[in-house]
């Protein structure tokens, strides 16, 4: 009964002492402790088991109980001291709270007194400043009245003077007076309801209208639409009239500018009529020479007559460009059959030079001015001659080196005059595109002819495989065409040129690269086992000659160069073309073509070395391994394989030094091809004696070491093989070694042999196990029992889609499990 009451008391105590996680965390931070008794998840049973882990430890139970009792007494003393210390805390707290409340009440009373005094002060200030505010308002109204009367006096006098000066054509004085009158009139907008003010405003408008008509009449008299210019030249009256026109309605200024420019360019329309000989493209220089003379003549005669902010020189040049573009478009439509490539390029070059001249001379600020015929907005300039970019020669050199993506200098501002005349040539650029199509076709044919005449490139063992020179020539020509076409247009012609580029990139890949790859032919004669075993160092087994290997490497390097440069070409084309057309430029198909050439080249190199090693592997499979009596050095077939590797790989590596990643791909593909073939031939070696298996294991290890060293074999500079390649070799050759170790293992008892096979190979394929039994030379009856046992010992495949193709971790057998348990028990006893 007492025990049950104690248990209930403990449970109630635990329920009372159950603290929240936040409180428990705060206690641990304030009173950190490593004592298990202080833990929130304290378990008495675990604590007692910790104190008494074994029966022998119960001998010290009295001592432990005494320590715990002592600790309990100390805790009781501490609790008693703390409780006594807290006896008067409540009373002290209540007293402190009352004192704080009294202080708050006193503070509140003082704040209220201050607020009342502030309100009284504010009322007193308002009474004092009321009279001052009235005086301020009176002063402000008086000042406004006086100012308005002065403005009215100035306006009335100004209007009278303005009308008198207008009649006397005193434009110099009118310009100054009119601006002042208009400024004063702005102050009376809110008084327009007053009849006298409205009358003065109407007189000002009438004076402005009269001035405008009068100035237009003066300019018409000075520069009649028909007849010659006035010989006396510009007068001061007209110069002052322009100052007045600046203030009047902008339409007056536009009309003056329009009539003057039309009269100034009337001679141009007569001299370069469509039926005139000088109007054709071959004499386009004369048009630009004429306008340059006219601009110089204008500066000398009329430069001071028009205000500088009218930009009359630029306006004349811009209107000339519009007229020239219209006239050239008209005459080219009429005589389209006479346009030749050289003539078209000559005209475009001279026109772009003239547009560049305009960009240097003028700012282009009048192009958006509505006073003239609205200009067609020129596309953003991509003209490299007008940008602070490298020269075309430097860009071509960079293209040859594959360095187009180097940092560029900041671009200069775009040419605002780009396309203002040359836009008219765009409909006829098909002539240029057709010419480039023809030239590129001839260039590809010349490349084919030169390759046949000069033969494959010379072997290169110093600087890596040589890139075919025709490749650089092709991209240099592409660069030249791209820069030239971007000067002509950044629209549809650039898309058409891109299509031409794509066509001949594919032709280059087919005719020059793929078309010149050596063809794989079947071996003539082959090698017998005896000749293979007697093969001397330096004998030729590979199907490809040294020149053919170098040619394949050269084509691979060229395709890699073409791939990288084509990608850069695509980026440059997108920079040159209009933004709206960038999505239509896509050279992915051509880059894929060069990638295919690279893959084909690597495959040829792999097939060549693989075929060279085939006779050696055949010889290995036909040797009588059951008759081998002792283990010696590596077998002759291993020496043969190593010889072929040493013959081919250094040549390939040296010729692919500039494209290291593709040499790595070659090594990986060769390993993926050679190792499975080696294992296939290994299964053909049957039957094998114990000594024969040891010899094969030695040969396999030798081949493994050679394959691991394959990337740097025969090189003075030893480099660590890539991790991806090493992983493939180690995995494949280790499987071959495991096969031989299984063959070397005794087949009795059968259970141990089967378990050893599953452990070493982790292969559940019955055919593989059958091949192992054939290599051991077991009889069919023995094989049947072995196969049946093998099927029984197979682990259960994992569920899921991968269960049929992959084997999970093998579960331990009961014998292995009991052995592990015994080892664990020994380890526990030793530690105890």
C-alpha positions in Angstrom: 0.0 0.0 0.0 2.8 2.4 0.9 4.6 1.6 -2.4 1.4 2.5 -4.4 1.1 5.8 -2.6 4.7 6.6 -3.3 4.3 5.8 -7.0 1.2 8.1 -7.1 3.1 10.8 -5.4 6.0 10.5 -7.9 3.6 10.7 -10.8 1.9 13.8 -9.4 5.3 15.4 -8.8 6.4 14.7 -12.4 3.1 16.2 -13.7 3.7 19.3 -11.6 7.3 19.6 -12.7 6.6 19.2 -16.4 8.0 22.4 -17.9 7.5 23.8 -21.4 10.4 23.5 -23.9 11.0 27.3 -23.8 11.3 27.4 -20.0 13.5 24.3 -20.0 15.8 25.9 -22.6 16.0 29.1 -20.5 16.9 27.2 -17.4 19.7 25.3 -19.3 21.1 28.6 -20.5 21.1 30.2 -17.1 22.2 27.1 -15.1 24.2 24.9 -17.5 24.7 21.4 -16.1 26.1 18.1 -17.3 24.4 16.1 -14.4 21.9 13.5 -15.8 19.6 14.4 -12.9 19.1 17.9 -14.4 18.0 16.7 -17.8 14.4 17.2 -18.9 14.1 13.7 -20.3 15.6 12.1 -17.1 14.9 8.4 -16.9 15.4 6.8 -13.5 15.7 3.2 -14.9 18.4 4.2 -17.4 20.2 6.2 -14.7 20.2 3.2 -12.3 21.4 0.9 -15.2 24.2 3.4 -15.8 25.3 3.3 -12.1 25.0 -0.5 -11.9 25.7 -2.0 -15.4 26.6 -5.4 -14.1 25.8 -7.6 -11.2 29.3 -7.1 -9.8 28.7 -3.4 -9.6 25.9 -3.9 -7.0 28.6 -4.5 -4.4 29.0 -0.7 -4.2 25.3 0.0 -3.8 25.7 1.3 -0.2 28.3 3.8 -1.2 26.2 5.1 -4.1 23.1 5.3 -1.9 25.0 7.4 0.7 26.3 9.8 -2.0 22.7 10.3 -3.2 21.4 10.9 0.3 24.1 13.4 0.9 23.2 15.1 -2.4 19.5 15.2 -1.3 20.3 16.8 2.0 22.4 19.5 0.3 19.5 20.2 -2.1 17.1 20.4 0.8 19.4 22.9 2.5 19.6 25.0 -0.7 15.9 25.0 -1.2 15.2 25.9 2.4 17.7 28.9 2.1 16.0 30.1 -1.1 12.5 29.8 0.3 13.5 31.8 3.4 15.1 34.4 1.3 11.9 34.9 -0.7 9.7 35.4 2.4 9.7 39.2 2.3 10.0 39.6 -1.5 6.2 39.9 -2.1 5.8 42.7 0.5 8.7 44.6 -0.9 7.3 44.3 -4.4 3.9 45.7 -3.4 5.5 48.6 -1.7 7.7 49.4 -4.8 4.6 49.2 -7.0 2.7 51.7 -4.8 5.5 54.1 -4.9 5.7 53.9 -8.7 2.0 54.5 -9.1 2.3 57.7 -6.9 5.2 58.9 -9.0 3.2 58.4 -12.2 0.2 60.4 -10.8 2.5 63.3 -9.9 4.1 63.2 -13.4 0.6 63.2 -15.1 -0.4 66.3 -13.1 2.7 68.2 -14.1 2.2 67.4 -17.8 -1.4 68.6 -17.6 -0.3 72.0 -16.1 2.3 72.4 -18.9 -0.4 71.7 -21.5 -2.7 74.3 -20.1 0.0 77.0 -19.9 0.9 76.2 -23.6 -2.7 76.7 -24.7 -2.9 80.0 -22.9 0.4 81.1 -24.6 -0.8 80.2 -28.0 -4.0 82.2 -27.6 -2.0 85.2 -26.4 0.3 85.0 -29.5 -2.7 84.8 -31.9 -4.2 88.0 -30.4 -0.8 89.8 -30.7 -0.2 88.7 -34.4 -3.8 89.3 -35.6 -3.2 92.9 -36.4 0.2 92.2 -38.0 -1.4 89.7 -40.4 -4.0 92.2 -41.5 -1.2 94.7 -42.3 0.7 91.9 -44.2 -2.4 91.2 -46.3 -2.9 94.9 -47.1 0.8 95.3 -48.1 0.6 92.2 -50.4 -2.6 93.4 -52.1 -1.1 96.9 -52.6 2.1 95.4 -54.1 0.1 93.2 -56.5 -2.1 96.2 -57.6 0.9 98.4 -58.3 2.7 95.6 -60.2 -0.4 94.9 -62.3 -0.8 98.6 -63.1 2.8 98.8 -64.2 2.3 95.7 -66.4 -0.8 97.1 -67.9 1.0 100.4 -68.7 3.9 98.4 -70.3 1.4 96.2 -72.2 -0.5 99.2 -73.6 2.6 101.1 -74.6 4.2 97.9 -76.0 1.3 97.1 -78.2 1.2 100.6 -79.7 5.0 100.5 -80.3 4.7 97.0 -81.8 2.1 98.1 -84.3 4.2 101.1 -85.4 7.4 99.2 -85.7 5.7 96.5 -87.8 4.5 99.0 -90.3 8.1 100.4 -90.5 9.6 96.8 -90.8 11.9 97.5 -87.8 12.3 93.8 -87.2 15.4 94.2 -84.9 13.4 96.3 -82.4 10.3 94.2 -82.9 12.1 91.0 -81.9 13.0 92.4 -78.5 9.7 94.2 -77.9 7.5 91.3 -79.0 9.1 88.9 -76.6 8.6 91.4 -73.8 5.0 92.1 -74.7 4.2 88.3 -74.8 5.9 87.8 -71.4 3.8 90.7 -69.9 0.6 89.4 -71.5 1.1 86.0 -69.7 0.5 87.9 -66.4 -3.0 88.9 -67.6 -4.4 85.4 -68.5 -6.5 85.4 -65.4 -7.9 88.9 -66.2 -9.1 88.0 -69.8 -12.7 88.5 -68.6 -12.0 92.3 -68.5 -12.9 93.9 -71.9 -9.9 96.2 -72.0 -7.4 93.4 -71.3 -9.1 91.1 -73.9 -8.9 93.9 -76.5 -5.1 94.3 -75.9 -4.6 90.6 -76.3 -6.5 90.6 -79.6 -4.3 93.5 -80.8 -1.2 91.5 -80.0 -2.4 88.4 -81.9 -3.3 90.6 -84.9 0.2 92.1 -84.8 1.7 88.6 -84.7 -0.4 87.6 -87.7 0.6 90.7 -89.6 4.3 90.1 -88.8 4.1 86.5 -90.0 2.5 87.4 -93.4 4.9 90.3 -93.8 8.0 88.3 -93.1 6.9 85.5 -95.5 6.3 88.2 -98.2 9.7 89.6 -97.6 11.4 86.1 -98.0 9.3 85.4 -101.1 10.5 88.7 -102.6 14.1 87.9 -101.7 14.0 84.2 -102.7 11.3 83.8 -105.4 10.3 80.2 -106.2 10.9 80.9 -109.9 14.0 82.8 -111.2 17.4 83.3 -109.8 18.5 84.3 -106.3 18.7 87.9 -105.5 22.3 89.0 -106.4 22.6 91.4 -103.4 22.6 88.4 -101.0 21.0 88.4 -97.6 20.1 91.7 -95.8 20.0 92.7 -92.2 16.3 93.0 -92.5 15.9 89.3 -93.3 18.3 88.4 -90.5 16.2 90.4 -88.0 13.1 88.9 -89.5 14.3 85.4 -88.7 14.7 86.5 -85.0 11.1 87.6 -85.1 10.0 84.3 -86.7 11.6 82.5 -83.8 9.1 84.2 -81.5 6.0 83.8 -83.8 4.0 80.7 -84.5 6.4 77.8 -85.3 4.5 77.3 -88.6 6.0 80.7 -89.9 9.5 79.4 -89.2 8.8 76.0 -90.8 7.4 77.8 -93.9 10.5 79.9 -94.2 12.8 76.9 -93.9 10.8 74.8 -96.3 10.7 77.5 -99.1 14.4 78.4 -98.7 15.5 74.7 -98.9 13.2 74.0 -101.8 14.6 77.0 -103.7 18.2 76.1 -102.7 17.9 72.5 -104.0 15.9 73.3 -107.2 19.1 73.3 -109.2 19.9 69.8 -108.0 16.6 68.4 -109.3 17.4 69.8 -112.8 21.0 68.7 -113.0 20.4 65.1 -111.9 17.1 64.3 -113.6 16.4 60.7 -114.4 17.3 61.1 -118.0 20.6 62.7 -117.4 23.8 60.7 -117.7 25.2 61.9 -114.4 22.1 60.5 -112.6 23.3 56.9 -112.9 25.1 55.0 -110.1 28.5 55.1 -111.7 28.5 58.9 -111.3 27.0 59.0 -107.8 30.1 60.8 -106.5 29.0 63.9 -108.5 25.8 64.2 -106.4 27.7 64.2 -103.1 30.3 66.6 -104.5 27.5 69.0 -105.6 25.9 69.1 -102.2 29.3 69.7 -100.5 29.9 72.7 -102.7 26.4 73.9 -102.0 26.9 73.7 -98.3 30.1 75.6 -98.5 28.4 78.2 -100.7 25.5 78.5 -98.2 27.9 79.0 -95.2 29.6 81.8 -97.1 26.5 83.6 -98.3 23.7 82.8 -95.8 25.4 81.4 -92.8 24.8 84.6 -90.7 21.3 85.2 -91.9 19.6 82.3 -90.2 19.9 81.7 -86.4 22.3 78.9 -85.4 19.6 77.1 -83.6 17.8 76.6 -86.9 20.6 74.2 -88.1 19.9 75.3 -91.7 23.1 73.6 -93.1 22.0 70.3 -91.6 18.4 70.7 -92.8 19.6 71.3 -96.3 21.8 68.2 -96.2 18.9 66.1 -94.7 16.5 67.3 -97.4 19.1 66.5 -100.1 19.4 63.0 -98.7 15.6 62.5 -98.9 15.5 63.7 -102.5 18.5 61.6 -103.4 17.1 58.5 -101.9 13.8 59.0 -103.8 15.5 59.7 -107.1 17.9 56.8 -106.8 15.1 54.4 -105.9 13.2 55.6 -108.9 16.0 55.3 -111.4 17.1 51.9 -110.0 13.6 50.5 -110.5 13.7 51.7 -114.1 17.1 50.3 -114.9 17.2 47.3 -112.6 18.7 45.0 -115.3 21.8 47.3 -115.6 22.7 46.9 -111.9 25.9 44.9 -111.4 27.5 43.8 -108.2 30.6 46.0 -108.6 28.5 49.0 -109.6 26.1 48.4 -106.7 28.9 48.1 -104.1 30.6 51.2 -105.5 27.4 53.2 -105.1 26.8 51.9 -101.6 30.4 52.5 -100.5 30.3 56.1 -101.7 26.9 56.6 -100.1 27.9 55.2 -96.7 31.1 57.3 -96.9 28.9 60.4 -97.4 26.6 59.3 -94.5 29.7 59.0 -92.4 30.8 62.5 -93.5 27.4 63.8 -92.4 27.7 62.1 -89.0 31.1 63.8 -88.4 29.8 67.2 -89.6 26.3 67.3 -88.0 24.6 66.1 -84.8 21.4 64.7 -86.5 19.2 66.8 -84.2 16.9 67.8 -87.1 16.0 64.2 -88.1 13.1 64.1 -85.6 12.0 67.6 -86.4 8.4 67.7 -87.6 9.1 70.8 -89.7 10.3 68.7 -92.6 9.0 65.6 -94.2 9.0 63.0 -91.4 12.1 60.8 -91.7 12.1 57.1 -91.7 13.7 56.2 -88.4 17.1 54.6 -89.4 17.8 51.3 -87.8 20.3 51.0 -85.0 23.8 51.3 -86.6 25.9 48.1 -86.7 28.4 49.6 -89.1 31.8 48.6 -87.7 33.4 51.6 -89.5 31.3 53.9 -87.4 32.0 52.1 -84.1 35.1 52.2 -82.0 35.8 48.6 -82.9 38.9 46.9 -84.3 39.4 47.3 -88.0 38.2 44.6 -90.4 41.8 43.4 -90.8 42.1 43.0 -87.1 38.8 41.2 -86.9 39.8 38.8 -89.6 43.0 38.1 -87.8 41.0 37.5 -84.6 38.6 35.2 -86.6 41.6 33.1 -87.7 42.8 32.7 -84.1 39.3 32.0 -82.9 39.4 35.0 -80.6 36.2 36.8 -81.6 34.9 36.7 -78.0 37.7 38.8 -76.6 36.7 42.0 -74.7 35.8 44.8 -77.0 36.3 48.5 -76.7 33.2 50.5 -75.8 31.2 51.4 -78.9 31.0 55.0 -80.1 27.5 56.5 -80.5 25.5 55.2 -83.5 25.5 57.1 -86.8 22.2 59.0 -86.9 22.4 59.3 -90.7 23.0 55.6 -91.3 20.6 54.5 -94.0 19.2 57.9 -94.8 20.3 57.4 -98.4 21.6 53.9 -98.5 18.2 52.5 -97.6 17.2 52.8 -101.2 19.8 50.1 -102.2 18.2 47.4 -99.9 15.6 46.1 -102.5 18.5 45.5 -104.9 20.8 43.7 -102.5 19.7 40.3 -103.9 22.3 41.0 -106.6 25.0 41.1 -103.9 23.6 38.0 -102.2 23.6 36.0 -105.5 27.1 37.2 -106.1 28.3 35.9 -102.7 26.5 32.6 -103.3 28.4 32.2 -106.5 31.7 33.3 -105.0 31.4 30.9 -102.1 30.5 28.0 -104.4 33.7 28.7 -106.4 35.7 29.0 -103.1 34.5 25.6 -101.9 35.4 24.1 -105.3 38.8 25.6 -105.1 39.3 24.2 -101.6 38.4 20.7 -103.0 40.8 21.1 -105.9 43.7 22.4 -103.7 43.2 19.6 -101.2 43.5 17.0 -104.0 46.5 18.7 -105.5 48.4 19.3 -102.2 47.4 16.1 -100.5 46.9 15.6 -96.7 48.7 17.8 -94.3 52.2 16.8 -93.1 52.5 14.9 -89.8 52.7 17.4 -86.9 54.2 16.2 -83.6 55.2 19.5 -82.1 52.2 21.8 -82.0 49.3 19.5 -82.4 47.2 18.6 -85.4 47.2 21.3 -88.1 44.0 23.0 -88.9 43.3 23.0 -92.6 44.2 26.5 -94.0 41.0 26.5 -96.1 39.0 26.7 -92.9 40.5 30.0 -91.9 40.1 31.3 -95.5 36.4 30.4 -95.4 35.7 32.2 -92.1 37.8 35.2 -93.1 35.7 35.5 -96.3 32.5 35.1 -94.1 33.7 37.9 -91.9 34.4 40.2 -94.8 30.9 39.5 -96.3 29.2 40.0 -92.9 30.9 43.3 -92.3 30.2 44.4 -95.8 26.5 43.4 -95.7 26.0 45.0 -92.3 27.0 48.3 -93.9 24.5 47.8 -96.7 21.6 46.6 -94.5 20.7 45.1 -91.2 17.4 43.7 -92.3 16.3 40.8 -94.6 19.5 40.8 -96.7 21.4 39.8 -93.5 19.0 36.9 -93.1 19.5 35.9 -96.7 23.3 36.1 -96.3 23.0 33.9 -93.2 21.2 31.3 -95.2 24.1 31.3 -97.7 26.6 30.9 -94.9 24.6 27.9 -93.6 24.6 26.3 -97.0 28.4 26.5 -97.5 29.2 25.6 -93.9 27.4 22.3 -94.6 29.1 21.9 -98.0 32.5 22.5 -96.3 31.7 19.9 -93.7 30.6 17.4 -96.3 33.1 18.0 -99.2 36.3 19.0 -97.3 36.0 17.3 -94.0 33.8 14.2 -94.2 34.6 13.6 -97.8 38.4 13.4 -97.1 38.2 11.1 -94.1 40.0 7.8 -94.9 37.7 4.9 -95.7 37.8 1.8 -93.5 38.6 -1.3 -95.5 38.7 -4.9 -94.4 42.2 -6.3 -93.6 43.9 -8.0 -96.4 45.2 -11.4 -95.5 45.1 -10.9 -91.7 47.7 -12.3 -89.3 48.3 -15.9 -88.3 48.9 -16.9 -84.7 52.5 -17.9 -85.4 53.3 -14.6 -87.3 51.7 -12.6 -84.5 53.7 -14.3 -81.8 56.9 -13.7 -83.8 55.9 -10.1 -84.5 58.8 -7.8 -84.1 58.8 -4.3 -82.7 58.0 -1.7 -85.3 56.0 -3.9 -87.6 52.9 -2.3 -89.1 49.5 -3.8 -88.0 47.3 -0.7 -88.1 45.1 -0.3 -91.2 45.8 3.4 -91.4 49.2 4.8 -92.3 50.9 7.6 -90.4 49.7 10.1 -93.0 46.1 8.9 -92.7 46.2 9.1 -88.9 47.5 12.7 -89.2 44.8 13.5 -91.7 42.1 12.2 -89.4 43.5 14.3 -86.5 43.8 17.3 -88.8 40.1 17.0 -89.9 39.1 16.5 -86.3 41.0 19.7 -85.2 39.5 21.6 -88.2 36.0 20.5 -87.3 36.5 21.5 -83.7 37.8 25.0 -84.9 34.8 25.3 -87.2 32.4 24.4 -84.4 33.8 27.0 -82.1 34.0 29.7 -84.8 30.5 28.9 -86.1 29.2 29.6 -82.7 31.0 32.9 -82.6 29.8 33.7 -86.1 26.2 33.2 -85.0 26.8 35.7 -82.1 28.3 38.3 -84.4 25.5 37.9 -86.9 23.0 38.5 -84.1 24.9 41.6 -83.1 24.8 43.0 -86.7 21.2 42.2 -87.6 18.1 44.1 -86.4 16.9 43.1 -82.9 13.5 41.9 -84.4 15.3 39.4 -86.6 17.8 37.9 -84.2 15.6 34.8 -83.6 15.8 33.9 -87.2 19.6 33.4 -87.1 20.3 29.9 -85.9 23.4 27.9 -86.9 22.7 25.0 -84.5 22.3 22.6 -87.4 25.7 23.5 -88.9 27.3 23.1 -85.4 25.7 19.7 -85.1 27.2 18.8 -88.5 30.7 19.6 -87.3 30.0 17.7 -84.1 29.1 14.7 -86.3 32.4 15.1 -88.2 34.3 15.1 -84.8 32.5 12.0 -83.6 33.2 10.2 -86.9 36.9 11.1 -86.7 37.2 9.8 -83.1 35.3 6.6 -84.1 37.7 6.0 -87.0 40.7 6.4 -84.7 39.2 4.0 -82.2 38.3 1.4 -84.9 41.8 1.5 -86.3 43.5 0.8 -83.0 40.8 -1.7 -82.0 41.2 -3.6 -85.3 45.0 -3.6 -84.8 44.6 -5.4 -81.5 42.1 -8.0 -82.8 44.7 -10.5 -84.0 46.5 -10.4 -80.7 43.2 -11.1 -78.8 42.4 -13.9 -81.3 45.8 -15.4 -80.6 45.1 -15.2 -76.9 41.8 -17.1 -77.2 43.5 -19.9 -79.4 46.4 -20.6 -77.0 46.3 -24.0 -75.1 46.1 -22.5 -71.6 45.6 -26.0 -70.0 49.1 -26.9 -71.1 50.9 -23.9 -69.5 53.3 -25.3 -67.0 54.8 -22.2 -65.3 54.1 -18.5 -64.9 56.6 -16.3 -66.7 56.7 -12.7 -68.1 53.7 -11.3 -70.0 52.5 -13.3 -73.0 53.4 -12.3 -76.6 49.9 -11.2 -77.3 50.1 -8.6 -74.5 53.4 -7.4 -76.0 51.6 -7.1 -79.4 48.8 -5.1 -78.0 51.1 -2.8 -76.1 53.2 -2.3 -79.3 50.1 -1.2 -81.3 49.1 1.2 -78.5 52.6 2.7 -78.4 52.5 3.1 -82.2 49.2 4.8 -82.5 48.4 6.7 -79.3 51.5 9.0 -79.3 50.8 10.0 -82.9 47.1 10.7 -82.0 48.0 12.6 -78.8 50.6 14.8 -80.4 48.3 15.7 -83.3 45.4 16.4 -80.9 47.4 18.5 -78.5 45.4 21.6 -79.3 42.1 19.7 -78.6 42.8 17.8 -75.5 39.2 17.1 -74.6 38.8 15.1 -77.8 41.9 13.0 -77.1 40.3 12.2 -73.8 37.1 11.1 -75.6 39.3 8.9 -77.9 40.8 7.2 -74.9 37.4 6.7 -73.2 35.8 5.3 -76.4 38.8 2.9 -77.0 38.6 1.7 -73.4 34.8 1.1 -73.8 35.5 -0.9 -77.0 38.6 -2.8 -76.1 37.8 -4.0 -72.5 34.5 -5.8 -73.4 36.2 -7.3 -76.4 39.1 -8.5 -74.2 36.6 -10.1 -71.7 34.7 -11.8 -74.6 38.0 -13.3 -75.8 38.9 -14.2 -72.3 35.7 -16.4 -72.0 36.9 -18.2 -75.2 40.1 -19.3 -73.4 39.0 -22.8 -72.3 39.8 -25.0 -70.6 42.3 -23.2 -68.3 44.6 -24.8 -65.8 45.5 -23.2 -62.5 48.9 -22.1 -63.9 47.2 -20.8 -67.1 44.8 -18.8 -65.1 47.7 -17.3 -63.1 49.4 -16.4 -66.3 46.2 -14.8 -67.7 45.8 -12.9 -64.5 49.3 -11.5 -64.8 48.6 -10.6 -68.5 45.4 -8.9 -67.5 47.2 -6.8 -64.8 49.8 -5.8 -67.4 47.1 -4.7 -69.8 45.4 -2.8 -67.0 48.5 -0.9 -66.1 49.1 0.0 -69.8 45.5 1.2 -70.2 45.7 3.3 -67.1 48.9 4.9 -68.6 47.3 5.2 -72.0 46.8 9.0 -72.1 50.5 9.7 -71.4 52.1 6.6 -72.9 55.3 7.4 -74.8 55.3 11.0 -73.6 58.1 12.8 -71.8 55.6 14.8 -69.8 53.6 12.5 -67.5 50.1 13.7 -66.8 47.5 12.2 -64.5 44.8 10.4 -66.5 41.3 11.9 -66.3 39.2 10.5 -63.5 36.4 9.5 -65.9 38.8 7.5 -68.0 40.5 5.8 -65.0 37.1 4.8 -63.6 36.2 3.0 -66.8 39.5 1.1 -67.0 39.5 0.1 -63.4 35.9 -1.1 -63.5 36.3 -3.1 -66.7 39.7 -4.7 -66.0 38.8 -5.4 -62.4 35.9 -7.5 -63.7 38.4 -9.4 -65.9 40.6 -10.1 -62.9 37.6 -11.2 -60.9 36.7 -13.7 -63.6 40.1 -15.2 -63.5 40.1 -15.3 -59.7 36.8 -17.2 -59.8 38.3 -19.6 -62.4 41.3 -20.2 -60.1 39.1 -21.0 -57.1 38.5 -24.7 -56.4 35.0 -25.8 -57.3 34.7 -28.0 -54.3 32.7 -27.6 -52.1 30.2 -26.3 -54.6 28.3 -24.0 -52.2 31.5 -22.1 -51.4 32.4 -21.8 -55.1 29.0 -20.4 -56.0 28.9 -18.0 -53.1 32.4 -16.9 -54.0 31.3 -16.3 -57.6 28.3 -14.2 -56.5 30.5 -12.2 -54.1 33.3 -11.5 -56.6 31.3 -10.9 -59.8 27.8 -9.9 -58.5 26.5 -11.3 -61.8 23.2 -13.2 -61.8 23.4 -14.1 -65.5 23.3 -17.9 -65.9 25.2 -17.6 -69.2 28.2 -15.9 -67.5 28.3 -18.6 -64.9 28.1 -21.2 -67.6 31.1 -19.6 -69.3 33.1 -19.7 -66.1 32.4 -23.4 -65.7 33.5 -24.0 -69.3 36.8 -22.2 -68.6 37.3 -24.5 -65.6 36.8 -27.5 -67.9 34.1 -29.1 -65.8 32.0 -32.0 -67.2 28.5 -31.4 -68.2 27.1 -33.4 -65.3 29.1 -31.3 -62.8 28.0 -28.2 -64.6 24.3 -29.2 -64.3 24.5 -29.6 -60.5 26.5 -26.3 -60.3 23.9 -24.4 -62.4 21.1 -25.8 -60.2 22.9 -24.7 -57.1 23.6 -21.3 -58.6 20.0 -20.7 -59.3 19.1 -21.6 -55.8 21.7 -19.4 -54.3 20.8 -16.3 -56.3 19.6 -13.5 -54.1 16.0 -12.3 -54.5 15.9 -9.4 -57.1 14.7 -6.1 -55.7 11.2 -5.0 -56.6 10.7 -2.1 -59.0 11.5 -1.4 -62.7 15.2 -2.0 -62.1 14.8 -5.3 -60.4 15.4 -7.3 -63.6 18.5 -5.5 -64.8 20.4 -4.7 -61.6 21.4 -6.6 -58.5 21.0 -5.0 -55.1 23.4 -5.5 -52.2 23.7 -9.2 -51.5 22.1 -10.4 -48.3 24.5 -12.4 -45.9 24.1 -16.1 -45.7 23.1 -17.7 -42.3 26.7 -18.9 -41.8 28.0 -15.4 -42.4 25.4 -14.0 -40.0 26.4 -16.4 -37.2 30.0 -15.6 -37.7 29.3 -11.9 -37.5 27.4 -12.4 -34.2 30.2 -14.4 -32.7 32.7 -11.7 -33.6 30.4 -9.1 -32.1 30.1 -11.0 -28.8 33.9 -11.4 -28.6 34.4 -7.7 -29.1 31.8 -6.8 -26.4 33.4 -9.2 -23.9 36.8 -7.8 -24.6 35.7 -4.3 -23.9 33.8 -5.2 -20.7 
